[in-house]
Amino acid sequence: METPGSVARAQGWFNLVSGMWPLVHRRSFEGITGPKADVWLLQTVSGLLVAIGWAQIRGAGTGAGTAHARLLGTGTATALFVVDVRYATPGRIRRIYLLDAAFQALWLSAWFRSRPGGRCAGIRGKRAFPPRP
């Protein structure tokens, strides 16, 4: 079973690298995912993925940091999964995004499995954060 810290670090690196790719070499990214009409939007999403990934990597060492990394990770994976499926299925964006949806589903599964008893944060009364002092 994965530990929450290992899932946070792994997903953090995945988000960081996948966010950096279009910033470092947009031509190869668009060669696979298709041309983008709004470069500013591509750069915004990429920058957000880099920031999320970095926060997950840095937060993986402590209990509270890992709890934040879990929330960032599950929220990001859910949002990307929904957008990927919603727009790739009818062909609005390239079907290669269904591969990304599969990766996002794997991240959600890893977070689910990393929780004792297989319960995700916030489900059945479990708190994502420790109580405030």
N, C-alpha and C positions, 0 to 999 in steps of 0.2 A: 504494500500500500504506500502511496506517495505521502510525504509529509507536506503540510501546508507551506512550509518554507521552500521546499524543493519545487513545488508547483509555482509558487510566486516567482522564484528565480527563473525557471524555465520559460514561463509565459512572459515574464518581463523581457528576457532576451529575444523571444520571438517577436514581441511587439516593438522592441527597440530596432531590431534589424529590419523587420518588414516596414516600419515607418521610415527608416533611413534610406531604403532602397530608392524610392522615387525622388528623394531629395538629392541623392548622390548621382544617380544615373536614370533620369526620367525616360530617356529614349528606350532603354531595355525594359523598363516597367511598362510603358505604353505599348511596346511591341507584344507583350503577353496579354495585358489587360485591356488594350484598346486605347485609342486617342482620347484625351480629356479636353472637353470644351472649356472648362473652368480650371485653369492651372492653380489659381489661388485656393480653390476648394481642395484640390489634391494636396497642396502644400500645407493647408490647415489641418487636414485629417492626418497627414504624415507627421506633422509636428506634435499633434496630440498623442499619436501612438508612441512617438519617441518619449514624450514626457511621462506617459502612463507606464511604459516599460521601465524607464529609469526609476520611477517611484516604486514599482514593484520590486525591482532588484534591490534597491536601497532599504526597503521596508522589510525584506524577508528575514532579517536577523532577530527581530524582537516580536513578542506576542502581539502588541498593539500594531506594530508595523505590518505584520503578516495579516492581521485582521483587515487593515486598510487595503493591503495588496489583494486580498480576497474580494473585497467589494469592488475595487477597480477592475480586477480580472473578470469577475462574473458579469459585471455591468458592461464592460467593453465587449466581451465575447457574445453576450446576449444581443447587444445593439448591432454588432457586425454580422452575426448570424441572421438576424431578422432582415437587415438590409440586403445581404447577399442573396438570400432565398427569395425575398420579395421582388427583387429587380432582375436577378439572373434567370429565374424560372420562366418568365414570359419573354426573355430575350432583350430586355431594356438595356442590360449590361451583359458583357460576355459571360458565357457559361463557366469560364475558368473561376469565376467568383464562387461557384458551388464547391470548388475545392477548398477555398477559404472558409466557406460555411462548415465544411466537414472538420477543418482544423478548430474552428470556434466551438463546435459541438464536443470535440475531444477535450478542449480546455475546460468546458463546463463539467464534463464527466470527471476529469481529473480533480477539480475542486470538490465535486460531490464525494468522490472516493477518499479525499484527504481528510474529511471530517469524521471524527469518531461516530460510528453508527451510520455513516453515509448520509448525514443530514447537513444540508447547506446552511450557511449563516442566515439567520432570520426566520428559519422554518421551525415550527413547533416550539416556539418560545425561546429558541437559542438566540443569544445576543451576538452580534458581529463584533462589538466593542466591549471591553471591560467597563464596569461602572465607573463613573467619575468620582474622584476622591471628594 
